[in-house]
Amino acid sequence: MRFFDREAEFEKLREIEDISHEVAQFTIITGRRRIGKTEMVKKFYENKTILYFFVARKAEADLCDIFIDEIRTKLNIPMLDAKGMTFAAIFKYIMELSLTRHITLFIDEFQDFYRVNSSIYSDMQNIWDSYKSKAHINLIVAGSVNTLMNKIFKDKKQPLFGRQTDTIHVRPFRPSVLKEIMAEYCPGYKKSDLLALYALTGGVAKYVELLIDRKKFTEKKMLDMFFERDSYFLPEGKNMLVDEFGKDYGIYFSILTLIAQGRNTRSELENALNIKELSGYLKNLSEEYGLISKMQPIYEKSNNKNVHYSINDQFLKFWFRFIYKYTHIIEAGGNDRLRTIVERDFSTFSGKSLESYFIEELKESGEYTHIGYWHDRKGENEIDIVAEDELENKIEFIEVKRQEKNFDEAVLRAKSVLFFKAVGTFKDYEFIYRGLSIEDM
């Protein structure tokens, strides 16, 4: 699959690159694993000179040998002596070089210096502070382990706290990009296949690429690939998150599995797990790991009422709903049996994904100032999407159905009456009622 999207990120990288010729720049690139951080930077710099340091889990001396070879090759400096070199010495050498020439240095998997030698961060702080005022360097660091990247740059006790000059957060492909990909590689695709691509990958670049390169353009073929023997996707959730959660991964996985199944209030979670207090775990999942969101009906005034939790990542929603929950079936060699279960329930699952898709599409349009959902306190009446534009004084009430024929505007209008009773009236507003279905994707 060719390279898609990232125009906004490229514009930011271009601006930072220009500034770095005059003033030293230190940019952090974040984003979940497989999102395409490394590929993005390499694509931007494919015709430019850039030092690329990948922090593998090796001894510091072995890494330094690799880094020195990169410097020799890219900068054509033959005399650098590698014997006994430390990373601090290499970084100081690069900063000294940048006093007289412009250098771009990209350090990938930056958080893994913790495994190599955690004192590297203190060394970098001292060297950066000593040289940055006169250096012409564009330092870019990327990392995938959210907890460690947060610790390095957001913990006031850490040496590199506040040293970055900019941050770029790489996000999944937007709906418009997924449509562009499907149109290029499978002209005439069905909308249900686009929905499957979104529901299964969430727009994560690596997952989309795997499916497209294998020519899995239909819902059936995508699911076939997910559940084939030795599938890339079956161990993926565990591969992603065990490093994040460490020894507590079991309780976090149990919480995420329950949320994926729809048991998503704090009381439901605590009852299901027979644990009296989950607030610490839920706070970590939300704030530390960025994996769940605390959801409330739009315009809810209390921070503690009508709260439920939702997994932010579409792929992980699917993985915890169908793969981790049924690990025992996979271990028993029953991939085809599990494939049958998923086929049975996929319509319901992808229906919720369809709501998320349209919310992302509304956000991408930039035409609204407030987007959310609404339900009453008893959960008996729900409006899938409420989208407000405060500049144009209008609110759209949207019902999402897989089939267009199932939309009933009269029912939606009746729910909106209950909505106004709960949240108040909107004077001089225009009210729009519409249904969205797969055909509107």
N, C-alpha and C positions, 0 to 999 in steps of 0.2 A: 504494500500500500504506500502510495506517495505521501509526502508530508502535507498536512492540512492545518489551516487556522493559525492561531498565535500572532495575528497581526498586531493586536494591542500590546502583547508582550514584546514583540520585535521593536515596536515604536519606543517602548520604555528602555529596552536594551540599547537602542540607538542613541537615545538622549544621554544615558549614563556613559556610554562609550565616548561621546563627544566631550562631556564634562571632565572625564578622567584624564584627558590630555592636558588639562589645566590644574585640576584639583583631584587628589586621590579619592577613589570611590571604593566602597565596601558594600556589596549587595548580597542579600540573602535571597535564595530561591527556595521556596517551600512548596509542598503539595504531596498528596498521598503517593505511595509506591505505584509504579506503572503508569503514572499520569503523563510522563514524557518530558520531565525536567531536563535530563541530560541531552536527549535528542533535540530539544528546542534550542539549547545553548549551542550545541555543535552545528545545527543548521544555520543559526544566525552567523556563526563565525567560520563557516565552511570555506570562505575565500579570504580569511584574515588569519594573521598569526596569533595563536592562543596557546598558552601552556595548559595542559590538561593533567591534573593530578587526581588519580582515583585512590581513595583511602581504603585499600584492601585490608583485611584482617591479618596482617603480617607483622613481623618484627620491624621496628623502626628503621634499622639499618638496611633491611631488604627494600623497604619502601623508598628510602633515600636513594638507593642505587637506581631505581626506576625513575624517580623524579629528576635526578641529575642527567640521566640519559635523555629525558624529554627536553631539558634545558639545552643540552648540547645540540640535539637534533633541530629543535625549533629556532633557537637563537644563534646557532652556528658559533658556539663558544667551546673551543676544544680543550682549554687548559684547566677546567674545573676538576679538582681532585676529590674523588668520592671517598677516599679512605677515612673512616672514623667520622663521617659527616652525620650530623643530627638534622632533624627537620628545622629546628630553630636556626641553625646555621644557613640552611638553604633559603629559608624565608628572609633572613637578614640579607643574604646575598642578592636575592631578587629585589628587595626594597632598595638596596644600594644601587643596583643597575637602573632602577626606575628613576633615579635622580637625574639621569642624563638621557634616558630613552623611554619611550612609552611601552608598557608591558600590560598584557591582559593575562591574568591567572585565574583559572577555573578549578576549584577544589571540590570534587564530587564525593558524596557520602561523608560529609564533613564531620558528622556526629561520631563516626567510628574512630576518630582520634582518641576518644575515651578508652577504647580497647587497646590502642597502640601505646599511648603515653599521655595521660590526662594533663600533664604539665605543659603540653604543647600550647594549650589555650592561653596560659599565663605568659609563655614566651612570645606568642604572637601579639598579645596586648602590649607588652613592653616595646617590641620592635615596631609595631604599627604606630604607637604613640610617638616614638622617637623620629620616625621618618615621614609620616603622612603629610606634614605641612609643606614638604618640598618634593614629594614623590609624584610621579606621573604613572600611577598604577590603577588598573581596573581589576579589583579583586572581587571575584564572584564565588560564593560558596553555596552548595546545595545539599539538602539532607532530607531523608524520608521518614526517619523515626521522630514523630512529632514531639514526644516527651523530651527527648534529648536536645532537639533544636530549640525548644522552648527554654530548657534549662540553660543552654549556652548563651542565649541572647536576651531572655526576658527575666532571668533571675538576677536581682541586684547584687547578689554575693559573688557572681561569676565574673571572671576577668574581662570577657568580651561584651558584657552588658553595655548597651548603648553605643557600641563602636560602629554598627552598621550605618550606612548613609541612605540605604533604600532597601525595600523588600518587594519581591514579586511572588505572588501566590498563583501557582499554575492550577487551573481548574479543569474539570472534564469538558469534553466537547459540548457545545450548546446544541439545542435541537436543530438549528439551521445548518450546522456543520454535519450532523448525522444525516440530514436529508441530502446534503451535497455529496457526501460519500456514497450513499445508496444510489443516488441518481447517476453517478459516474461509473460505478462498478456493476450496478444491476438496474439499467434503465427499465422503467415499467414495473418497478417493485410494488408489492402490495403494501398498503398502509399497516396491516397487521404485522408484516415483517419488520417495518421500521419500529413499531412498538416493541417487538421482541428484542431488537438490537438495543434499544434504550433500556428496557427492563432488565436485560441480562448483563449489560456492560456499564450502564450509567454514563456512557460517553467517555470512559477511561481509555486512553489512546492505545495502550498495549492490548487490551481485550478486543477492541474494535479491529485493530490490525490483525490479530490472530484469526478472527472470523473471516475478515475480508480476504486475507491472503490464501486461506483454505477454501475460498469461494462458498462460504456458508451464508447464503443470502436470504434464506427463508427461515421462518420460525422452526420448522421441523429440522432442518439441517443444523441450525444453531444449537438446538437442544440435543441433537445427536452428538455433536462435538463435545458439548458440556459433559455428557455422561458416557463417552466412550472409555474404553479401558485405558488407564494411564493418562487420563485427561489432565491437561495443564490446570484446569479450573478447580478440580476437586480438592486439592490441598491448598489452594491459593489463600483462602481466608486465614487459615492457620499460619501459613508462611508469612503473611502480612503482619499479623497481630501478636504473635507470641513474643517477639522482641519488645513490642510496646508494653505489653501487660506483665511480662516476667512471670514470677511464680504464682501470681494471682489470676492467671489467664482463665482458669476453670470457672471462677465465679463470674468474671466479665463475659465469658462466652455464654454462660447460662442466662444472664440478664439479656444479652443481645438476641438470643434465640427466642426468649419469651416475647420480647418487643416485636420481633419479626412475625410472631404468630398472632399478634393483636392484643396480648396481655400487656398493656403499656401504661397503666397508672402505677403510682408507687405502691398503693395498697395491694393491687393485683400481683405485682412483682414480689413483694415481701411475703404474701400468703403462699404463692407458688413455690418460693424457695425456702419458706419457713425461717426467714431471717427478719428480725425485728427492725433493723435499721439499715437501709440501703442508701441513705442520702449521700454518704461519702463516695460510694461507688458510682452513683448516678452523676454526681458533680464531676468526678474524674472523667467519666465517659464524655461528658458535655464540654467541660472547660479545658481539661488537660489533653485529651485525645481527639476532641472534635468529632466524635463519631455519632453522637445523638444530639437532638435538639429538644428543648422543653417547649412543647406546643400548647397553645391556648387559642380559644376562639378569638377571632378578630374583634378588637375594641373591648376585650375583657379588662376590667379596671383593676382587679385584684391579681397579684402575682402568684397567689397560691391556690386559686380556684380553677376547676376545669382543666387541670394540667394532665397532659399525657406525653409520653416520650416517643420519638420517632427516630429511626436510623437514617442518617443523612445520605449515606452512600447506597445507590441503587444496587450495585453488585453485591454488597454485603447484606442488603435486605434479602436478596434471593439466596445467597449462600447460607445465611443463618436460618432462613425459612425452610429450605429444602435439602441442603447438603450436610451441614453440621448436625441438624436435627436427626437425620437418617444415616449418620456415619456407620451404624451397625449394619445397615443393608449393604453399603459399599464394602465394608470389611468382609461381609459374607459372599462377596462376588455378585451381588444382586443389582448391578448397575441398570440392567434392563427393567427390573422390577421398580426401581426408584424412578426411572424415566417414565414409567406408566403412571406413578403417583403424581409426578410433576405435570404430565399431560392432563390429568384429571383436574388439577387445581390451578393450572396456569391461567385460565380465563379470569378467575377471581383475582389472582395475584396481579396480573398485568392490568386489570381494571384500575387498581390503586396506582400502579405505575403511570397509567394514562393521565390521572389527575396531576401527578408530579410533573409529567411532561408538559402539560398545558400551563402549569404555574411557571415553569422555567421559560416557556415561550412568551408568556406575558411579561415576565421580568426582562427578557431579552429585548422586547419591543421598546422598553423605556417609556411607555405611555402612561404609567400608573405611579401613584405615590404611596399606595398601601395595598398589599395583596395578602390574602389569608383565606381561612375557611371559617365557618360558623356552625355551632350546634347549640341547642338549648341545654339547660342544666341537667335535664334528665337524659339527654342523648337521644331523644325521640325524633327530633327534627333537625336536619342537617342540610347546610348549603355547601356544596363542594368547593366553590371558589367565590370569594367576594373581592372585587377589584375596584378600588377608588382612585379617581383622579381629582385631587383637590384644586388643581388649576382650572379645570374645565367644569368643576362642580357636577360630577357624575359618578354613579356607582353601577357596576355591572354585577348581576347575580348570575352565576353560571352553574349549570348542572352537567356533570360529565357522565356520559353513558357510552358503552362500547357500541351499541347500535343506535343510530339516529332516531329510529322509530319509537324507541322507548322514552324519549324526552317528552315531558308533559309540562307545558308552560304554566298551566293553571295551578298545578301542584307547587311549582317553584314560586309563583306569586303568593300563594297561601303561606309558604314558609317565610317569605320576605315580610309578611305582616307580623309574624311572630318575632322576626329579627328586629323590626323597628320597635316593637313593644319592649324588647330586652335591652337594646342599646340606645334608643332615642331616635328622634326624627332628624332628617337632613334637609333643612330649609333651602328652597330654591335649587335643589338638586334634580338632575335628570336620572331616571332609573331605567336600566336596560336589563332585559331578561333573555337569556339565550342558552341553548344546549350545545355542547361540543361532543363529538364522537370520533371514532378512529378515522372517519373520512375527512375530518378537519385537520388532521396532522400535516 
